[in-house]
Amino acid sequence: MLDVSRLRVLRAVVAKGSIRAAAAALDYTPSAVSQQLAALQRETGLRLVDRVGRGVEPTAAGRALAAESEALFRELSRLDGLARDLREGRTGSLSIGYFASAGAAWLPDVVAVLRREFPELRLDLRWTEVLDDPSTDLDVNVFVERRDVAPSSAVIVYPLIDDPYVVVVRRDDPLAARRSVPLAELAGRPWIDNDLSHGACREVVLAACAEVGFSPRFSVEMRDYRTAIPFVASGMGVTVLPRLALGELPSDLVARPVVEPTPVRRISVAVRSSVAGHAAVVRTVELLRAAVGAPQRSPAGLTA
């Protein structure tokens, strides 16, 4: 078992670049830092630093061990916060991850109920849209499932809603007169991009387009739905986005369902297995599922 205090010293040396700076940050003496490093090297059987002149330089092994310890120290920090909450009589903390359109649509009401029913609960809301994969250090995470990516074994996944896509066009566009628009008919149109280049939501649209034999021709590349919509109003193209993200459109724009095929993003909520039985976590999942009208189905993930 590695000594956590020695790992903390190694992280400080790697981050600060020298034994003296690490000692100052940790309120240790340089000699104590050197002794801790030497002990950690014996403990691991690895050379973690090299002597360079009068200083030290972390080895590749030292940098790797320091980097991989980040998750450990995040969890220790969370446990410290939990212990502090318990000492002060609070019922604990709850971290909730979300992406923008889900946050706007559901979280205000969910948080209002949690505040009322768990007044001592400390809430930590985190925007996770820029992350590649659902984060497993969150207690609850509302996310869009990615194609061919299995859930982590550290979480339990509950389905929330299937969110179909619509196309936004100007009211004077011939497509505005349609009740729905086949996706293939958008092949020759300029598109306004509206998502992160490697985002799960963008993957849904690109996969549907590939199914009917084309790639969208993006005339303008934006990174969020609400910013893309004014570009449609200016006549620069159409934009295809999830119905949940639509909001209230300007009077000169309309949205029509996309069909043949309909792109659909699957929205789920991941719960960290270790806190799945916490009353506030259970209530959060209940509130989210009630907000979207989801049936009370069994979870789709694996327990740790």
N, C-alpha and C positions, 0 to 999 in steps of 0.2 A: 504494500500500500504506500503510495507516494505521500510525502509530507506536504500538506497544503501550504503551510507557511513558507516552505522552501520554494514551492512553485510560484508563490506570490513574489518572492525575491527575484526569481528568474524573469518573470514578466516585467518587473520594474527595470531590471538591467537591460532587457531587450528594448523596452519602450524609451528609456532615458538615454541609452547609448553609452553609459559608463557606470562603474561601481560607485564612484563618488556621487553622481547625480541620483542614482537609485537609493543610496543611503540617505541622502537629504530628503527624498520624497517619502521614504518609509520611516524616517526618524531613527535610523540605525547608524552605527559607525561603519565606515568602509570596511574595517576588519571583520565586523559581524556579517556583512554582506558576503565577503569573500569566503568566510567559513561556511555560510549557508549554501553557497554555490558548490563548494567542494563536497559538502555532505550530500547534496542532491546528485552530483556526478557519481559518487560512490553508490548511492541508492539506486540509480538507474543503470549504472554500468555504461554511461554515455559520456563523451566529451562534449560539454555544453557550451564552453567558451574557450577561446584561444587567447593567449597573451600576445598583444600587439604593442610593441614599445612599452610604455609605462601604463597602458590601459588594457582592455580586453575587447574582443570582438565575438559576438555569439556565433556559434557554428550553425550549420544547416539543421542539425538535430536540436540545438537549443531553440532556434526560431520556431521549428515545427512544434516542439513541446509547449512553448509559450503560447502559440496561436491556438493549439487544440485545447488548451486549458481555459479559453475564454468562456466556453459554455458552462464549465464547472463554476467559474466565479460569478457568472450571471445567476445561476441557480442558488449559489450561496447568498448572493445579494437578496434574492427573492425570499429565501428563508429567514434572513435577518429582518426583512421587512415584516414578514409574518409574525416572528417572535415579538417585534416591537408592537405590532397591532394587538397581539394577545396580552402583552404586559399592560397596555393602555386601555384594555377593555373593549377594543374594537373586534368585530367579527372576522377580520381579515381583509384581504385585497382580492380583486378580480380584474384580470387583464382581458380585454376584448379586442380582437383584431377585426378590421373591416376594410372593404373597398368603398370608393366614393359613393356610388349610386345606392348601395345597400345601406351605408351610413346615413345618407340623407333620407331614405325612405323609411327605415325601421328603427334606427338607434335612438332617436329622440324619445319616442314613446317607451321603448324598452328601458332606457336609462331612467326615465321619470318613475316608472314602476319600481325599479330596483332601489332607487333613492328612497321611495316611500316605504317599501317593505323591509329594506335592510339599511336603515339610516346610518349605521356605523361602518358600513362597507366602503372601503376605499377603491374607487374605480380607476383603471388605467386603460384609456382608449388609444389604440394605435392604428394608424393608417398603414396598411400592408400591401398596397397595390403594386409597389415597385419590387416586391420580393418575388423570386422565381417559384418558390414552393411554399405551401402552407407552413407557417412557423410552428414548431412544436414546443416553444417556450411560452406560448400564450395559453391561458386557461380556456378561452373560447375564441374561435376564429371563424368568421364568416368569409367564405372564399369561393372562387369559381374553379370547378374541377378542370384539370388539364387532361387532354387525350392521352391515354396509355400511361398515366402516372398513378401508381397505386398509393393509397393513403399510408402514412407512416404507422408503424406498429405501436407508436407511443400515443396515438389518439384514437378516439371513437368518432366516426363520421355519421352525422344525421342528415339525410336529404331535406332540403328546404323547398326549392321551387325550380321548375324549368322555365327559363325566361326567353321567349322567342324574340327574334329581331324584326325590326321594321325599317323601311326606307323613308327618309325625310326628303321631300321635294317642295319646290315652290308651288303655290296654288295655281299658277298659270301653266304649269308643266302638264303635258298630256297624261302622264302617269297619275296625276292627282284625281283624275276622273275614274280611276280603277278602284275596285274594292280590295284588290290585292295585286301584287306585282311578282311575276315569276323572276327568280334571281337571274336567269340567263339574259333577260331583257336589259339588265344593268351592265352587261359586258362592255358595251361601246361607250358608256357614259364616263365622264371624269368623276372621280370619287374624292371626297374630303375624308382623309384619314382621321381617326378619333381615338386611337388607343396606343398604348406602349408597343414598341416595335416587336417585342417578344412576349406580349401579354397573353394570358389565357383567353381573353375575350376576342382578341384579334385572331388567334388560332382558329376559333370557331368559324369566323367569317371566311377566312382563307380556305379552310377545309371544304366548306360548302361550295365556294366558288370553283375550287378544283374539281369537285364532283360533277359540275356541269361544264367543265372544260375551259375555264379562263382564270386569269389573275386580275384583280382590280387595278385600274390605271389611276393612281393617286395623283391628283393635280396639286393638292395642298396637304401637307402632313401636320396634323395637330396631335395633341397627346391627351385630350379629354373631350368628352361628349359635348359639354355646354359650349366650349369654345368653337367646336366644329360647326354648330348650327348656324351662327351668323354668316359663315361663308356660303352656306346653301342659299340663304336669303339674298346674298349678293350675286347669285347666278354662276358661281364658280364650279358647281357640281352637286352631286347628291351625297348623302351620308347614310350609312347603314349602322344602326345601333340597337342595343337591347331595349325592349319596351320599358323595363323598369327605369332606364336612364333617360327616358324621353322628357319628363317634366312637362311644363306648360310651354307650348310652341308659340312663337309670334304669329299674328293673324294671317300673315302672308305665306305661311308654311303649313303643310299637312304631312301626316305620317300614314303609310300604308303597310299592311303586313307583307312580308317577303315569303314567297311560297316556291315550291318545286325546285329545290327543297327549302324548308324553313330552317335557317341557322338557329340553334338553341344553345344557350349556355346553361349549364347545370350548377345551381348554387346550393352549397351545403354548409353545414356548421361542424367544425372539428372541435372536439372537447378533449383536453389532455386527460388521459386515463387516470392519472394519479389523483385528480380532483373531481372526477365525474360524479361522485356522490355528494359533493358539497351542495348544500341547500341553494345557495345563490347561483351556482352553475346550473343546477337542474331547472331553477326558475327562469334563468336566462334562455335556455333552450326552449322551454315552454312558451315564453313570450315571443321569441323569434318565429316559432312554428305557427303560433296563433296569428302573428302579424301577416304571414304570407298565406294563411289558410292551409298549411301543410297537414296531411293526415298523419296520425301518430304511428308511423311505421317504425320498424326496428332499425337500429343503426346499421350503416353499411361498412363500418370500419372494423379493425381488429383491436382487441385490448392488448395492452402490454403484458 
